[in-house]
Structures are given as structure tokens and as C-alpha cells.
């Protein structure tokens, strides 16, 4: 396509929907409740499949001046697009890891999604519409998409060092530095001291979702998974609870030069 019509195209769309389909590792139906540790491990590893698919497409377009658009970028779990696991907060954490993968490819990947838009049956939707009924609510994936989408900078920032179990991407706009933090441990909190190279912190704010990984959202509890706002000290010391997703906005005393590092 690029060889024939590339001069007329701004974006090349592809479908990177991901998920291991082997029945011995892929949760099927409600069986994830019987094997929480294995299911969690599966979810925390699934982002690697997405990363590999994006890298493959990047290799295929090497040498072409074009950006990528990732459509159908959601989990694929049996039974087809209806697995109740995607209603759980565990799926929200897994999708946050997927969003961090997309961010790391942001130099080329300019349009991306982690869900279909809306519907009344498929659990890969961002918004579920009760049918029959009047209740509409955001699925876990939509909550993390909204959280990260509201708190993100214009330029990428490198992440120099991380405590174990944390998956972090960073960006900035002027004097504000934004972190998207995923605690990939199901059972353990992680303490961290946030620093920005060459800069002094002046406090900050976090918006955090931290829930029991196996809590499920549905029409009787449509307001689950709302982020909690907290003010952060200038010391940069913060604790990320187990199975949490956090958007952090750090204030600094001086605007960073170049890309900077966190």
C-alpha cells in the first residue's frame, strides 16, 4: 500500500488486538476466579504481545515517512469479545500497561485506542449500555484511558530508574512532569521517591485507582473505579498500592531543557 499510494497517505492503520489464546494460559469465561495468581500473571504479561505487534509493523514501514494508527487495539479473550474478566479491575491494570506500551511508541504511533467505543454485550467496549435498561457506565479500560488522557504532557521524558513492579511512562509540558504509573504486583505496595534530573520538585498531585483486582463493574455499581485525588509532598515520597493505576503531575521550580529524565 505504501509503495503504491504512500504519497497520498498520512497514517497507516492496523489492528493490534492482543491476548494469548492458548486455553492453558488464557482465562476462559468465569474460570479466572479459580486461579487468581495465574490469571494475574497472564494479564501482566499480555502487553508484551501488543508491543511485539507494534514493533513488527514499525519494521515493515521502515524507510517510509508515515505515522501509524492502531485501531482495534483491545484485548482478545475467548469467548469472543465477551469474557467477563474484562469487567474486573485486574483488566484495568492490564490495559494501563497496554497504554504505556502505546506511549513508548508515540514517536510513530499517533492514533491509538484500547477499546471499542460502546455497546451492550461485548466486554471490549469502553462504554457499556444496559439493554434493556437506562444505565450506561465506563468499563475498566475506559477509566484508565480517561485517567491517562486527562493527565499527559506534550513531550516525552525518559525514565531512568524504577523500583521493582512499577511500569512507568513520563511526559512533560513546561514545568509540569506527568507520570503514568502501574503497580503490577497483585499483593504488594511499592514505595518510591520521585526525582526529576536537574530539577527541584515543588510538590504535585496524583489521581489514583486502587481496587481489589477481582471487583467487577456492572449496571448495579456503575460508579466503581473512580480515581481518588491526593496531594504529593515536595519530598517526592509516595506509595503506590498493590494493583493500582496512578496519574501523577509533578510541579517543578524550573522548566526542563531537552527531554529530561525521571
Secondary structure, DSSP 8 states (H G I E B T S, - for coil): -HHHHGGG-SEEEEE--B----TTTS--TTGGGG-HHHHHHHHHHTHHHHHHHHHHHHHHTTT---EEEEES-SB--TTTTT-GGGGBHHHHHHHHHHHHHHHHTTTTEEEE-SSEEEESS-TTEEEEE-SSSS-EEE-HHHHHHHHHHHS--SEEEB-----TTEEEEEEEETTEEEEEEEE--SS--EEEE---TT--EEEEEEEEEE--TT-B--GGGTT-S--EEEEE-TT-EEEE-TTEEEEEEEEESS---SS-B-
